[in-house]
Amino acid sequence: MAERITCVNGQLLVSNNPIIPYIEGDGIGRDIWKNAQKVFDQAINLVYGGERQVAWQEVLAGKKAFEETGAWLPDETVETIKDSLVTIKGPLETPVGGGIRSLNVALRQTLDLYACVRPVRYFKGVPSPLKEPEKTNMTIFRENTEDIYAGIEWEAGSAEVQQVLDFLTEQMGVTKVRFPQSSAIGIKPISSEGSKRLIRSAIDYALEKGLTKVTMVHKGNIQKFTEGGFKKWGYELAQEEYADAMADGKLEINDIIADNFLQQILLKPEQFEVVALTNLNGDYASDALAAQVGGIGIAPGANINYQTGHAVFEATHGTAPDIADKNLANPCSVLLSGCMLFDYIGWKEVSELITEAIEETISAGQVTADFASLIPEKVGLSTSDFTECLLKKMRLAG
Ligand code: NAI
């Protein structure tokens, strides 16, 4: 009987037939999800011979939800995702004007998905702007709930910003706002709780994967209390909770200033294994690193709360309206997000089988149009033909 995944004391309980909700996604979501589901189901079948299978449950969000229910993010969807813990989603069209700013942000906030996790690695055969793209191999842990992204800001010229300015000048003695009459103001909260839970997730992930290096990326040289706090609390946490692992040489914590990090990922990316970043720095670094290994078409991601177990795995690209419903999209981002999902629920053999099939297919020169357009004289495969290649590779391996 199909059962929902549960979490007891931070441990996931996964039956042989877990119910996993999926959001198909708008635009190319329609092209990539149906193909990805075939790959997932076949991989599970090959590995477990029918003993395990996922009961996929569609939940609505985005434009499809709006057209069918009148809501961009129906309550029923949020409830099902809450109850099921683990969800996978395609890209969602952002509603224009009013209401929800971003559906992704709404989901992250509702479920307090504080860690945005992005493994970044190179697949041989993917066009990259680097000479040695295979040297980039690290996992990003970006804090997802704090920082300037908390959405606490006031528009220039508004009565609210005037109140904030009055408070700053009259009560806090602030004299450094250069142009008070025309300033917008934003607030950047960074807490020890928020920093520690994110850095703890990064360290636990490293230890679980047998990696030793965790690097905190920050701008503490300028923003001493917020970004500097992130770094300070990270070192504190390491002493409080991981002193043994450090003494045994299983863990090494260090830090780097964000601008230098952006240089180093191009010059010497091999020095990083797991990196922990505040929200805004993490946003920039995620896209820069994705570009180094081939871009958003192949970059997977997840937003996770390791305490409650809630996790939403997602294709990191958008809905690509220019190629939607044309059977042209690259399904690798959602496929690799699925691999992260299978790792997360402990079905590692499934993610290995899919990852190997992707490795072999791409290195054999079988790629979708986005990659083909960057390789001279290469003709791209359709989404479904690329998927067929994967299915065939898995059958041969499985
Ligand atoms: P986009 O990622 O949809 O497209 C940027 C470019 O990359 C386009 O040329 C597109 O064809 C290409 N591309 C993206 N994914 C691809 C794939 N899997 N295979 C081949 N080519 C691919 O970004 P854009 O155009 O800025 O946004 C379009 C819509 O998507 C907007 O409504 C935006 O709000 C939404 N969006 C949703 C996201 C999410 O749900 N996670 C993330 C980013 C954007």
Residues whose N, C-alpha, C, O or C-beta is under 5 A from the ligand:
A	BS01	NAI	G90 P91 L92 E93 T94 G297 A315 T316 H317 G318 T319 A320 P321 D322 I323 L328 A329 N330 D370
